[in-house]
Amino acid sequence: MRFKFTFLFLLLSSQINANNNEYIIEGVDELGQEVNQKIKVENKNGKILYQGDILVSGVNIRDVFDISPMAIVKPSNYRWRNGDDSIAYFRFNGLDFRQRQAVYHAMSVIERSSGVRFKESQSEKDIIEIVKSGDSECYSQVGKVGGIQELGLGNGCFTGSIIIHELLHALGFWHEQSRSDRDNHILIHWDNIREEKKHNFNKQVGGNLGNYDYKSIMHYSNNSWAIDKTKPTITAISDPNLILGSNSLSSTDISTLQNMYGVTPKLRASSGQCGGNYDLYWSMPKQGGYHEYYAEIYLDNEFYRDSDFRFGETSIKIYSNSSVKVRLCESVQGYCGTFSNTVYLPRDTSDDCDRGPRD
């Protein structure tokens, strides 16, 4: 089957032709560059997959290739934003208890590293449906595309790294080795790639975000799709012996997650003086650059003020029993992450000020 699509600034229209399992993208991309690219896909048990694990079938094709920049993450309208929070809703279909536990664990790894929160639901309109897929198929759509979007996990897919990889697709990540600048960093050994899998090594068109990350969990391993598994299909130009990809989030993966979805700080407070004066302390991101964030302080769920400091501490005075929470906001683009835990601060007018930390 052959599909023909047209880019006009971004992908706007499509036309289906016959035979070859490929999409043809032509026109002008968002950078004003001419595009004429064949996108090979694969039919596995009725699922049309791009680059091995990106689900195309059942999706508006604009939602597949509408990417800016095209090599790393989708634009903000494809991210899981729910007002002030970053909540990705999900539900299970066909997974047993142990399989669900493996997914919960992978989600917790992402949550600990960013402001993303996964929330199980049966009623949300826009939701990730995590299904038990056939054979060893692992796949996901990329970003929030609207409606029910499928994330499939088959036999062999229930390892932490694979689940995290597919969840990051659902959050908006593309494959690292598909960047348009990848030839400056890696060599593709085409003679060791199975013919029917060569399309998985296609480059994306368009710009790139950040530095190339050899250790990204979104990077293919050295012998992905190899004819001879003792020989590589990908090597780093700078060091042919460098192990590519990872079973865990790299520092760049975490930084990108934080840039997309913010971070969730841990808040605590201690009293420095009597009469409602408190010192607040909150955790700052270990990756992503704490200097890029400022804190918004809320009292009793109402905005109080921005923090004067970006280093995780400030002082506050309260005049009645109050609850306080903070969230970190990115300084340049202005988006905010998920709120911290809530700390309750009593208005204490006694002379005994040694109350210690509160969290």
VENMO-V341640 format. One record per residue. N is the residue number from 1. RES is the residue in three letters. D_CENTER is the distance of its C-alpha to the mean C-alpha in Angstrom with 2 decimals. Layout:
N,RES,D_CENTER + N,RES,D_CENTER
This chain:
1,MET,31.15 + 2,ARG,30.41 + 3,PHE,28.28 + 4,LYS,28.81 + 5,PHE,26.54 + 6,THR,27.13 + 7,PHE,24.98 + 8,LEU,26.57 + 9,PHE,24.39 + 10,LEU,21.52 + 11,LEU,22.12 + 12,LEU,24.77 + 13,SER,26.99 + 14,SER,27.49 + 15,GLN,30.50 + 16,ILE,30.81 + 17,ASN,33.37 + 18,ALA,34.44 + 19,ASN,33.81 + 20,ASN,31.63 + 21,ASN,28.11 + 22,GLU,26.69 + 23,TYR,25.22 + 24,ILE,26.98 + 25,ILE,25.19 + 26,GLU,27.69 + 27,GLY,28.40 + 28,VAL,26.86 + 29,ASP,23.23 + 30,GLU,21.96 + 31,LEU,23.29 + 32,GLY,26.71 + 33,GLN,26.82 + 34,GLU,28.54 + 35,VAL,26.44 + 36,ASN,28.09 + 37,GLN,25.86 + 38,LYS,26.21 + 39,ILE,23.10 + 40,LYS,24.24 + 41,VAL,22.93 + 42,GLU,24.15 + 43,ASN,25.64 + 44,LYS,25.11 + 45,ASN,27.03 + 46,GLY,26.52 + 47,LYS,22.76 + 48,ILE,22.15 + 49,LEU,19.44 + 50,TYR,18.26 + 51,GLN,17.61 + 52,GLY,18.36 + 53,ASP,15.51 + 54,ILE,14.20 + 55,LEU,16.24 + 56,VAL,18.49 + 57,SER,21.36 + 58,GLY,21.61 + 59,VAL,19.19 + 60,ASN,20.39 + 61,ILE,20.21 + 62,ARG,19.34 + 63,ASP,16.06 + 64,VAL,15.41 + 65,PHE,16.39 + 66,ASP,15.92 + 67,ILE,13.61 + 68,SER,14.26 + 69,PRO,14.21 + 70,MET,14.34 + 71,ALA,13.22 + 72,ILE,9.74 + 73,VAL,7.72 + 74,LYS,9.36 + 75,PRO,11.53 + 76,SER,11.39 + 77,ASN,13.40 + 78,TYR,10.74 + 79,ARG,8.44 + 80,TRP,9.40 + 81,ARG,12.08 + 82,ASN,15.32 + 83,GLY,17.84 + 84,ASP,17.32 + 85,ASP,14.60 + 86,SER,10.96 + 87,ILE,11.87 + 88,ALA,10.48 + 89,TYR,13.87 + 90,PHE,14.79 + 91,ARG,18.08 + 92,PHE,19.64 + 93,ASN,22.16 + 94,GLY,24.35 + 95,LEU,22.76 + 96,ASP,25.26 + 97,PHE,25.12 + 98,ARG,24.02 + 99,GLN,21.26 + 100,ARG,19.93 + 101,GLN,20.27 + 102,ALA,18.20 + 103,VAL,15.29 + 104,TYR,15.91 + 105,HIS,15.91 + 106,ALA,12.55 + 107,MET,11.11 + 108,SER,13.22 + 109,VAL,11.88 + 110,ILE,8.35 + 111,GLU,10.50 + 112,ARG,12.83 + 113,SER,10.55 + 114,SER,9.14 + 115,GLY,10.41 + 116,VAL,8.44 + 117,ARG,11.31 + 118,PHE,11.89 + 119,LYS,15.36 + 120,GLU,17.69 + 121,SER,19.83 + 122,GLN,22.36 + 123,SER,23.05 + 124,GLU,20.02 + 125,LYS,20.24 + 126,ASP,16.55 + 127,ILE,15.31 + 128,ILE,13.58 + 129,GLU,16.67 + 130,ILE,16.29 + 131,VAL,19.45 + 132,LYS,21.62 + 133,SER,21.92 + 134,GLY,24.96 + 135,ASP,25.81 + 136,SER,22.96 + 137,GLU,20.53 + 138,CYS,16.80 + 139,TYR,14.82 + 140,SER,12.28 + 141,GLN,12.02 + 142,VAL,9.31 + 143,GLY,7.99 + 144,LYS,10.49 + 145,VAL,13.77 + 146,GLY,16.19 + 147,GLY,18.48 + 148,ILE,18.08 + 149,GLN,15.44 + 150,GLU,15.98 + 151,LEU,14.10 + 152,GLY,16.91 + 153,LEU,17.80 + 154,GLY,21.26 + 155,ASN,23.59 + 156,GLY,22.18 + 157,CYS,18.52 + 158,PHE,18.67 + 159,THR,17.91 + 160,GLY,15.23 + 161,SER,13.65 + 162,ILE,13.74 + 163,ILE,12.32 + 164,ILE,9.31 + 165,HIS,9.04 + 166,GLU,9.50 + 167,LEU,7.23 + 168,LEU,4.17 + 169,HIS,6.51 + 170,ALA,7.02 + 171,LEU,3.98 + 172,GLY,5.14 + 173,PHE,5.30 + 174,TRP,9.04 + 175,HIS,11.42 + 176,GLU,12.54 + 177,GLN,16.19 + 178,SER,16.23 + 179,ARG,16.21 + 180,SER,19.49 + 181,ASP,20.66 + 182,ARG,20.22 + 183,ASP,24.04 + 184,ASN,24.51 + 185,HIS,22.76 + 186,ILE,23.26 + 187,LEU,26.03 + 188,ILE,25.66 + 189,HIS,28.67 + 190,TRP,29.32 + 191,ASP,32.52 + 192,ASN,30.77 + 193,ILE,28.24 + 194,ARG,29.39 + 195,GLU,30.46 + 196,GLU,28.58 + 197,LYS,25.27 + 198,LYS,25.69 + 199,HIS,23.68 + 200,ASN,20.52 + 201,PHE,21.05 + 202,ASN,21.29 + 203,LYS,19.91 + 204,GLN,18.03 + 205,VAL,20.02 + 206,GLY,19.27 + 207,GLY,18.01 + 208,ASN,15.54 + 209,LEU,13.42 + 210,GLY,14.62 + 211,ASN,16.54 + 212,TYR,16.37 + 213,ASP,14.82 + 214,TYR,17.09 + 215,LYS,15.57 + 216,SER,11.91 + 217,ILE,11.05 + 218,MET,10.18 + 219,HIS,13.80 + 220,TYR,16.75 + 221,SER,19.40 + 222,ASN,22.81 + 223,ASN,24.58 + 224,SER,22.17 + 225,TRP,24.43 + 226,ALA,27.48 + 227,ILE,31.05 + 228,ASP,32.28 + 229,LYS,29.82 + 230,THR,31.88 + 231,LYS,30.93 + 232,PRO,27.62 + 233,THR,25.94 + 234,ILE,23.90 + 235,THR,25.15 + 236,ALA,24.33 + 237,ILE,27.02 + 238,SER,27.46 + 239,ASP,27.86 + 240,PRO,28.41 + 241,ASN,28.25 + 242,LEU,24.78 + 243,ILE,22.59 + 244,LEU,19.43 + 245,GLY,16.10 + 246,SER,15.64 + 247,ASN,15.57 + 248,SER,13.45 + 249,LEU,10.67 + 250,SER,12.35 + 251,SER,13.07 + 252,THR,11.39 + 253,ASP,8.03 + 254,ILE,8.71 + 255,SER,10.08 + 256,THR,7.37 + 257,LEU,5.16 + 258,GLN,8.68 + 259,ASN,9.55 + 260,MET,7.18 + 261,TYR,7.93 + 262,GLY,10.89 + 263,VAL,12.40 + 264,THR,14.88 + 265,PRO,18.25 + 266,LYS,21.04 + 267,LEU,24.28 + 268,ARG,27.86 + 269,ALA,31.17 + 270,SER,34.68 + 271,SER,37.93 + 272,GLY,39.57 + 273,GLN,42.57 + 274,CYS,44.29 + 275,GLY,44.13 + 276,GLY,40.49 + 277,ASN,39.07 + 278,TYR,35.83 + 279,ASP,33.57 + 280,LEU,29.85 + 281,TYR,27.40 + 282,TRP,23.63 + 283,SER,21.13 + 284,MET,19.21 + 285,PRO,16.04 + 286,LYS,17.09 + 287,GLN,14.77 + 288,GLY,13.82 + 289,GLY,17.46 + 290,TYR,19.14 + 291,HIS,21.47 + 292,GLU,18.86 + 293,TYR,18.93 + 294,TYR,21.76 + 295,ALA,22.36 + 296,GLU,23.58 + 297,ILE,26.13 + 298,TYR,27.06 + 299,LEU,30.39 + 300,ASP,31.04 + 301,ASN,27.92 + 302,GLU,29.28 + 303,PHE,28.04 + 304,TYR,30.39 + 305,ARG,29.49 + 306,ASP,27.10 + 307,SER,27.42 + 308,ASP,29.73 + 309,PHE,27.92 + 310,ARG,24.49 + 311,PHE,25.37 + 312,GLY,24.75 + 313,GLU,28.24 + 314,THR,30.69 + 315,SER,33.77 + 316,ILE,34.39 + 317,LYS,37.59 + 318,ILE,37.84 + 319,TYR,40.93 + 320,SER,40.33 + 321,ASN,38.35 + 322,SER,34.74 + 323,SER,31.16 + 324,VAL,28.66 + 325,LYS,24.88 + 326,VAL,22.65 + 327,ARG,19.26 + 328,LEU,17.88 + 329,CYS,17.56 + 330,GLU,16.51 + 331,SER,19.86 + 332,VAL,19.42 + 333,GLN,17.27 + 334,GLY,18.29 + 335,TYR,15.33 + 336,CYS,15.59 + 337,GLY,13.61 + 338,THR,14.86 + 339,PHE,18.53 + 340,SER,19.97 + 341,ASN,22.52 + 342,THR,25.79 + 343,VAL,28.85 + 344,TYR,32.33 + 345,LEU,34.91 + 346,PRO,38.58 + 347,ARG,41.06 + 348,ASP,43.42 + 349,THR,46.71 + 350,SER,48.37 + 351,ASP,49.50 + 352,ASP,47.43 + 353,CYS,44.25 + 354,ASP,43.12 + 355,ARG,40.48 + 356,GLY,37.82 + 357,PRO,34.05 + 358,ARG,32.37 + 359,ASP,28.91
